[in-house]
Amino acid sequence: MAILDPAVADPARAEAHDAADPLRAFRDRFAVRDSDLVYLDGNSLGRLPKATAERLRTVVEDEWGGELIRAWDHWLDLPVRVGDRLATAVLGARAGEVVVSDSTTVNFYKLALAALDARPGRRAIVTDRANFPTDRYVLEGLARARGLEIRWIDPDPVDGPEPRDVETVLDDDVALVTLSLVNYRSAAIADLPAISSLARAAGALTLWDLSHAAGAVEVNLDAGGADLAVGCTYKYLNAGPGSPAFLYVRSALQGELRNPIQGWFGQNDQFAMGPAYEPVPGIAAWLTGTPTVPALAAVEEGVRVVEEAGIGAIRAKAAALTAYAVELHDAWLEPLGFGLGSPRDPVRRGAHVAIRRVDARHLSAALLEQRVITDFREPDSIRLGLSPLTTSYREVRTGMSRLRDLAAR
Ligand SMILES: *Cc1c(COP(=O)(O)O)cnc(C)c1O
């Protein structure tokens, strides 16, 4: 039990945090139509950057409406151009290692299958039973199709997975280790460098899902020794519903791994329409079919805002916002029977916080009626997504106080 400072719940505390927030001006860069709505779900769908609305108008009216097919001259390189920006500004990677295309699910399939093909003879995949559902489902399908074994680890639901959870199931039969960097439920951050190095020592490749990490915490794919990664852009990168995902392939592996979806956008000399597939050199080989141009333009704008704010400042605010939510949880909610479903140490936590009580489903629905948007996650968690560029301390306090009032009834 934490030691409580009685001033924690004072509204002046939230005002002071907001006044001292170096990122506070960024909230005005987003469309906030209803300033009374408490939006604590930016980890499911980030808010709309104002620049994106303007950019989409240009793409639709001027480029599509005016340039028509001639616009492909500058549309064609969007997936790689936006990937380069994402690589250097957000993911700790180099230009030429990231491309934006397809959905996270499809990219996960491409990279997982490519990794399995690159380790022929090895028959096991290691993942976490608490990993995001789409990743687990894709792996189940691949394991069935290839006759492989999935070695499920069952880490601590709040703090896991830890390197030792992975270490105990690794051997020379493991082809692939795949985990989320930030767990979608608990927000626990996995130790990417330690786990990647354990996997490499065992001869396995690593595939990291960064969906709840990109734009929320610092990611160091190159320095951390990750082999492969995927992630979505509509959460903390604020690129809009269904915006295309990214994928990363460490440059040293690009000659070795092959995209299993051999589409014409990954083809060398695409418009020669040649008789046989021959992949283009570099990261563009991981493209499949025609990119969704307006949505890619929205990714570019979303990444631009994150780049301008700086991922270091964003990460610092994520730690401070979630710490404030944890303090309010301890002061107001723990006495009402709640428990924290996220790590207490901010270094080990992404930009959301899970708080647990058996009636979480009902409470999350009741909060919605009180104009506080959160989400419920089975079996007993309310997830508060505190997207650093758009969430104020005041908003966190208001949301938590409404939850306290509901829970005390
Ligand atoms: C949100 C999320 C996804 C989403 O995948 P889609 O293909 O965009 O639906 C995948 N993985 C994780 C960890 C997520 O949080």
The ligand as an SDF file (V2000), in Angstrom:
LIG
                    3D

 15 15  0  0  0  0  0  0  0  0999 V2000
   -4.5430   -2.8430  -31.7790 C   0  0  0  0  0  0  0  0  0  0  0  0
   -3.6070   -3.9850  -31.9310 C   0  0  0  0  0  0  0  0  0  0  0  0
   -3.5680   -4.7420  -33.1100 C   0  0  0  0  0  0  0  0  0  0  0  0
   -4.5330   -4.4420  -34.2220 C   0  0  0  0  0  0  0  0  0  0  0  0
   -4.3460   -5.1660  -35.3910 O   0  0  0  0  0  0  0  0  0  0  0  0
   -5.1830   -4.7590  -36.6810 P   0  0  0  0  0  0  0  0  0  0  0  0
   -4.7250   -5.6610  -37.7400 O   0  0  0  0  0  0  0  0  0  0  0  0
   -4.9500   -3.2970  -36.9390 O   0  0  0  0  0  0  0  0  0  0  0  0
   -6.6370   -4.9370  -36.3610 O   0  0  0  0  0  0  0  0  0  0  0  0
   -2.6360   -5.7640  -33.2090 C   0  0  0  0  0  0  0  0  0  0  0  0
   -1.7930   -6.0320  -32.1780 N   0  0  0  0  0  0  0  0  0  0  0  0
   -1.8210   -5.3310  -31.0220 C   0  0  0  0  0  0  0  0  0  0  0  0
   -0.8680   -5.6530  -29.9140 C   0  0  0  0  0  0  0  0  0  0  0  0
   -2.7430   -4.3010  -30.8590 C   0  0  0  0  0  0  0  0  0  0  0  0
   -2.7730   -3.6080  -29.7120 O   0  0  0  0  0  0  0  0  0  0  0  0
  1  2  1  0
  2  3  1  0
  2 14  2  0
  3  4  1  0
  3 10  2  0
  4  5  1  0
  5  6  1  0
  6  7  2  0
  6  8  1  0
  6  9  1  0
 10 11  1  0
 11 12  2  0
 12 13  1  0
 12 14  1  0
 14 15  1  0
M  END
$$$$
